[in-house]
């Protein structure tokens, strides 16, 4: 279900709930995850979306599921898409009753 409130980007969740409490630098966290500092920084600053590969890396590092991380990204993506006023989408009619 989509809400009016914008869902939180998974990068923000990872930054606030994992990186900050553990007092990790972006460089150190990137090393743990096996990604570049730039890649992680863009994700943490909500400039890039969560990829399935990154979801797997984060889940292994945090003992969580990749699905939980991908769900956050999917909610955000759907919310963003629902806010667009694309003329093509406005005229889509249901094909099933």
N, C-alpha and C positions, 0 to 999 in steps of 0.2 A: 504494500500500500504506500502510495506516495503522499508526502506531507508538504506543507508549505515551508517548513524549516529545511534549510539546506543540510543534507547529511554531511557528516565530518569526513574529510579526506583521510584515507588510511595512513598516509604519510604523517599527518598531524597526530594521529593516534599512536603510531610507532614512536614518534619523537617525544610526545608527552608521557606516554605510559611505559616506555622501555628505555630509550636513550637517556633522557634526563634523570630518571630515578637511579640508573646505574652509573651516572656521571661519565658517560662515554663521550668521546669526541666523535665528530662525524668521520674523521679519518680512521679511528679505531673501529667504529661500527662497520664501516665499509670493508675493512680488512676481515672482520668476523664473517661478514656476509659474502665475501669474495667478489665484490663489485668495486667500481671506481668511486672515489670520493665525489666526483661530479655527479655520477648517476644517483648516488644516495642523497646528495644535497638537493638535487632537483625534486626527488620524490618527497623528502622531508618538508620542503618548502612549497609543496602542492603544485609544482610546475610540470610534473609528469604523472601519468596514471600508473597504477600498480599493474605490473605484468604478471602472468601466471608464474613465470620463472622466479620473479622477486617474491611472490606470495609463498612459493615453496621454500626459498631461502629464509625468509622471515619466520615461517612456521617451524622450520628446523631449529633456528636459533632461539625461538621463544617457547618451544614445546606447545604450539598451538596447531590449528589446522589451516592449510592453505585456503580451504573453502571459506573460513571465517573472514580472512583478509579480502578474498575476492568478492565476498558478499558486500563488504563495505564499499568497494569500488563500484560494483554493479548498482547499488542503491544510489550512489552519487551520479553515475552516468545516466541512469533512468531519470533522476530528478532534473538534471541539466537538460536532457532531451525533452522532458515534459514542459519545460519553461520556454522552449523555442516556439515561436509563432510562425512555423513554416506553413505556407499556404497549401502545400501538397498534403501534409498531415491533417490539416483541418477538414479536408474534404473526403477523407477515408470513411467509407461506409461499412457497417458490419456485414459479413457474408454468411453468418450463422445466427440463428435466433436463440 
